[in-house]
Structures are given as C-alpha cells and as structure tokens.
Amino acid sequence: MTTRRNFLKSSGLLAAGLGISPLLSSETLHSMKQSAPSDRVNIGVIGVGMGCADMAGMLANSWVHCVAMCDVDKERLESQAADFKKRFPENAANIKLYSDFRKLLEDKDIDGVIIATPDHWHTYIFGEALKAGKAIYVEKPVANSIAECNAMIDLQQKYKGVVTTGLWQTSQRYFKAANEILKTGVLGDVYKVQIFLCQSTNPRPPVEDSSIPNSLDYNMWLGPAPQRPYNYGRVRGWRGFWDYGGGQQTDWGGTLDRLSLRRIKSIRHERPFLSVIRILNGIQRPHFIQ
C-alpha cells in the first residue's frame, strides 16, 4: 500500500497540487484512498489568496487534508478557513490558524505546504520549510530575482526536499493537445510564437498613503522588503512594484515563454531558438535551444 510518508519521500507529485490526479496511476490513487487516516497527506497553506485556490484543487483528492492556514490579514484568514470548513467538511474540518508561518512550520503533523505569499517572501519561507522537512508547492514566480532563484536551488540540493512550482497549467489537457497538433507537422515550419494575456495589464491609479487596517500585520507583510508607509494600492497591487514582484512578465512570462519554446523544441527543428539572455562574467550572452 502506498502511504503518504513513502510517497512524499519518493515523489514530487504531491506538491504539484492541482495537476496531481491526472499524473498518478489509477492503482496508486485507489491505494491512497484506502489508506488509514494516519497515512493521509496533511497540507498547510501560507498565503490564503492563490494558496486557497491551489488547496481547493488538492482537496479533490480525498486523501489530502487541509490542516493549517497562515496569513497576515486576520479577517481574510478567518474568512477563508470558515469557507473551507463549509465546502470541505470531510478533509478541512479542523484547520489551525496562524499569523506567523514559522509557527505553522513547527507543526510535525504537517507534511507539505503551499507557499503563495507575495513573491518577495518566497525565498525565506521556502528555506525555512525545507529545514522543517516539509514538501513544498511554491507559486509562480518562485522568487523575486534570479539570485533568489539560485539560492532556492542551492537550498533544495542541500536539504533534498520535495519541491514543485506553480506551473501546473502546462500539464493541462488543452496544452498537451496543442503540443500534439504541433508535432504532427500540420502547421508547417513554426518559426514564431506570439503570446498574449487575456487580462488587463494597465497600471493601477496611485492612491494616497493611509492608516494600516486593524486586521493586517503590515510589518509582517513587508518582511524582507524595504520599509514604507502603508499604501492600499501597493499592498493590493503588489505585483506592480519591484519591491514585491516583477509584474506580469515574471508572473505569466515564465510560464508561457517556457511553454512555447519547449513545444517548438519538441518538433526538432534544426534552427536554434533564442531562449534567454544569460549574463556570464558581466557579459550578456544569448542562450539558444537547439
């Protein structure tokens, strides 16, 4: 019988969250559904925005339990926990609430965590979760700089933890189907791919600084970012500020650029395609996919 413990140690699929079920064999899923409660997977959510959307996808599997949530906004945290207890009474009935992720990570009953805070917090939480022996699903983009990404790779290699990132879209049926069409050759010699976002990327209008809401631990929200007065626009639209994120380019660009380039590679053109610009010894050098 497949148990949560040996599954976590041998596979990164657990942390893949939303894409996990299609990637497991029916035999494995059946075995895990028959597991005793002590063999089921307990997950904690750190950042209850996108984190709860990811968690809801994971709870489609009866052997997954949401046992903890953490957020710096008390009202939002309590609201999401109440919603989950109502929607998922079988596997989210006993959720512990935390305002400090470090306290959540101390819980020995938690097997894995979803990290879905603003990007500037990812690297530190990631490192602490690895040290605590948790499997990790970290939302895209994994960090707020290339240096932070490199540090996260080093941390994973040091602690040998189970890690995956929020790129589950690339495993969806429609992406796979598009790739199969591409490989048939019916589209001819594909030499250019245009990528679009079907949502607004216009800057938000500026707002004045204001008092900190009573429900928000603003200092904890800032964390490793520079100290600044509270501003609703910066907190609500944090992805548009370099202190916390890299805009839509890092949010969606990494997913869609990687997807399109890898799909072109799969049809084995002889022509090389520019993938990224790598900086080596202070000199920008193009890196090509052959």
C-alpha positions in Angstrom: 0.0 0.0 0.0 1.2 3.5 -0.9 1.4 5.7 2.3 1.9 9.4 2.5 5.3 9.0 4.1 7.0 6.9 1.4 5.1 8.8 -1.3 6.5 12.1 -0.1 10.0 10.7 0.1 10.0 9.3 -3.4 8.0 11.7 -5.5 7.4 15.4 -6.2 3.9 14.8 -7.5 2.2 15.6 -4.1 3.3 19.2 -4.2 2.1 19.6 -7.8 -1.3 20.3 -6.3 -3.9 20.9 -8.9 -2.3 18.7 -11.5 -1.7 15.7 -9.3 -4.6 13.4 -10.1 -4.0 13.1 -13.9 -0.4 12.3 -13.3 -1.0 9.3 -10.9 -2.0 5.8 -12.0 -5.5 4.6 -11.0 -3.8 1.9 -8.9 -1.8 4.5 -6.9 -4.9 6.7 -6.4 -7.0 3.7 -5.3 -4.3 2.6 -2.8 -4.0 6.1 -1.3 -7.8 6.4 -0.9 -7.8 3.2 1.1 -5.0 4.4 3.4 -5.6 4.8 7.1 -6.2 8.4 8.3 -2.6 8.4 9.7 -1.3 7.8 6.1 -3.2 10.7 4.5 -1.4 13.9 3.5 -1.7 17.0 5.7 -1.2 20.3 4.0 -0.7 23.8 5.3 -1.4 27.0 3.3 0.9 30.0 3.7 -0.9 32.9 2.0 -4.6 32.4 1.6 -5.2 34.1 -1.7 -4.0 31.9 -4.6 -2.9 29.5 -1.9 -6.5 28.6 -1.1 -7.3 28.2 -4.8 -4.4 25.7 -5.0 -5.6 24.0 -1.8 -9.1 23.6 -3.1 -7.7 21.8 -6.2 -5.8 19.4 -3.9 -8.8 18.6 -1.8 -10.4 17.0 -4.8 -8.3 14.1 -3.6 -10.0 12.5 -0.5 -6.6 11.6 1.0 -5.5 15.2 1.2 -6.4 17.2 4.3 -6.0 21.0 4.8 -4.9 21.2 8.5 -3.5 24.7 8.7 -3.7 28.2 7.2 -1.5 31.2 7.7 -2.0 34.8 6.6 -1.0 38.3 7.9 -4.6 39.5 7.4 -6.7 38.1 10.2 -10.1 38.8 8.6 -9.1 37.2 5.3 -7.6 34.2 7.2 -10.7 33.6 9.2 -13.0 34.1 6.2 -11.1 31.5 4.1 -10.9 29.0 6.9 -14.7 29.2 7.5 -15.3 28.9 3.8 -13.2 25.7 3.6 -14.8 24.1 6.6 -18.2 24.6 4.9 -17.1 23.5 1.5 -14.9 20.6 2.5 -16.2 19.2 5.8 -14.6 15.8 5.3 -11.0 17.0 4.9 -10.9 20.6 6.1 -12.9 20.5 9.3 -10.0 21.1 11.7 -7.9 23.9 10.4 -5.4 25.6 12.7 -4.9 29.3 12.1 -1.6 31.1 12.2 -0.4 34.7 11.7 3.3 33.6 11.6 4.4 30.9 9.1 7.2 29.9 11.4 4.7 28.6 14.0 2.9 26.7 11.2 6.2 25.0 10.2 6.8 23.8 13.7 3.7 21.5 13.4 5.1 18.0 13.0 1.8 16.7 11.7 2.0 18.9 8.5 3.6 17.0 5.6 3.7 19.8 3.0 3.0 23.5 2.5 1.7 25.7 -0.3 3.7 29.0 -0.4 1.5 31.6 -2.1 2.6 34.9 -0.4 3.7 37.9 -2.5 6.9 37.0 -4.3 9.3 38.9 -2.0 8.6 36.4 0.8 9.0 33.2 -1.2 12.7 32.5 -0.7 12.9 32.9 3.0 9.7 30.8 3.6 11.0 28.2 1.1 14.2 27.8 3.1 12.5 27.5 6.4 10.1 25.0 5.1 12.9 22.8 3.7 14.7 23.0 7.1 11.4 21.8 8.7 11.2 18.8 6.4 8.1 19.9 4.5 7.2 19.1 0.9 6.7 22.4 -0.9 4.5 23.7 -3.6 5.6 27.3 -4.3 3.6 29.5 -6.5 4.9 31.2 -9.7 7.2 33.0 -10.0 9.3 31.2 -7.5 11.1 34.3 -6.3 11.7 38.0 -6.9 15.1 37.8 -8.5 17.4 35.4 -10.3 19.8 35.5 -7.3 16.9 34.3 -5.1 16.1 31.6 -7.5 19.7 30.3 -7.5 19.6 30.4 -3.7 16.5 28.3 -3.7 18.1 25.7 -5.9 21.0 25.5 -3.6 18.7 25.1 -0.6 16.8 22.3 -2.3 20.0 20.5 -3.1 21.2 20.9 0.4 18.1 19.6 2.2 16.9 17.2 -0.6 13.3 18.3 -0.1 10.3 17.6 -2.4 9.6 20.8 -4.4 7.5 21.8 -7.3 6.3 25.2 -8.7 3.0 26.6 -9.8 3.4 25.7 -13.5 0.5 23.2 -13.5 -1.1 24.9 -16.5 1.5 23.2 -18.7 0.2 19.8 -17.7 -3.4 20.6 -18.6 -5.2 18.7 -21.4 -5.5 21.7 -23.7 -1.8 22.5 -23.6 -0.9 18.8 -24.2 -3.4 18.7 -27.1 -1.9 21.8 -28.7 1.6 20.2 -28.4 0.4 17.1 -30.2 -1.0 19.2 -33.0 2.3 21.0 -33.3 4.2 17.7 -33.5 2.1 16.4 -36.4 3.6 19.0 -38.7 0.2 20.1 -39.9 1.1 23.7 -39.0 4.2 23.6 -41.1 7.6 25.2 -40.2 6.8 27.0 -37.0 9.3 29.8 -36.6 7.4 32.4 -34.5 5.1 32.2 -31.5 3.1 35.2 -30.2 2.0 35.1 -26.6 -0.9 37.1 -25.2 -2.5 37.7 -21.8 -6.3 37.9 -21.9 -6.4 40.3 -19.0 -5.6 44.0 -18.3 -2.0 44.9 -17.6 -2.7 48.6 -17.2 -1.0 50.3 -14.2 -3.3 50.9 -11.2 -4.0 54.6 -10.5 -2.0 55.9 -7.5 -3.6 56.3 -4.1 -2.5 58.2 -1.0 -0.8 56.5 2.0 -3.3 55.7 4.7 -3.6 54.1 8.2 -2.9 50.4 8.5 -6.1 48.2 8.7 -6.6 46.7 12.2 -6.7 43.2 10.7 -3.4 43.4 8.9 0.1 42.8 10.4 1.8 45.2 7.9 5.3 44.8 9.3 5.0 41.0 8.7 3.5 41.7 5.2 6.6 43.8 4.3 9.0 41.2 5.8 12.3 41.4 3.8 11.1 44.3 1.6 12.1 47.9 2.3 10.2 49.8 5.0 7.5 52.0 3.5 4.3 53.7 4.8 1.2 51.6 4.3 -0.5 52.2 1.0 -3.5 50.2 -0.1 -2.5 50.4 -3.8 0.9 48.9 -3.1 -0.5 46.1 -0.9 -3.4 45.3 -3.2 -1.4 45.7 -6.4 1.9 44.5 -5.0 2.9 42.7 -8.3 3.3 46.1 -9.9 6.2 47.1 -7.6 9.7 45.8 -7.8 10.0 45.6 -4.0 7.5 42.7 -4.1 7.1 41.3 -7.6 8.0 41.7 -11.3 4.7 42.4 -12.9 3.0 40.2 -15.5 6.3 39.4 -17.1 7.5 37.3 -14.2 4.0 36.2 -13.2 3.0 34.8 -16.6 6.0 35.3 -18.8 8.0 32.5 -17.3 5.1 30.1 -17.8 4.1 31.0 -21.3 7.6 31.7 -22.7 8.9 28.4 -21.3 5.9 26.5 -22.7 6.2 27.9 -26.2 9.9 27.4 -26.5 9.8 23.9 -25.2 7.0 23.0 -27.5 8.9 24.3 -30.5 11.9 22.3 -29.4 9.8 19.2 -29.3 9.2 19.2 -33.1 13.0 19.1 -33.6 13.7 21.9 -36.0 17.3 22.3 -37.0 17.1 26.0 -36.4 18.1 27.2 -32.9 15.7 29.4 -30.9 16.7 32.2 -28.5 15.6 31.2 -25.0 17.1 33.6 -22.5 19.9 36.0 -22.1 22.5 34.7 -19.7 25.0 37.1 -18.0 28.4 35.4 -17.8 31.4 37.3 -16.5 29.5 40.6 -16.8 28.7 40.0 -20.5 25.2 39.3 -21.8 25.2 36.1 -23.8 22.2 34.6 -25.7 21.3 31.0 -24.8 19.8 29.0 -27.6 17.6 25.9 -27.6 18.8 23.6 -30.3 
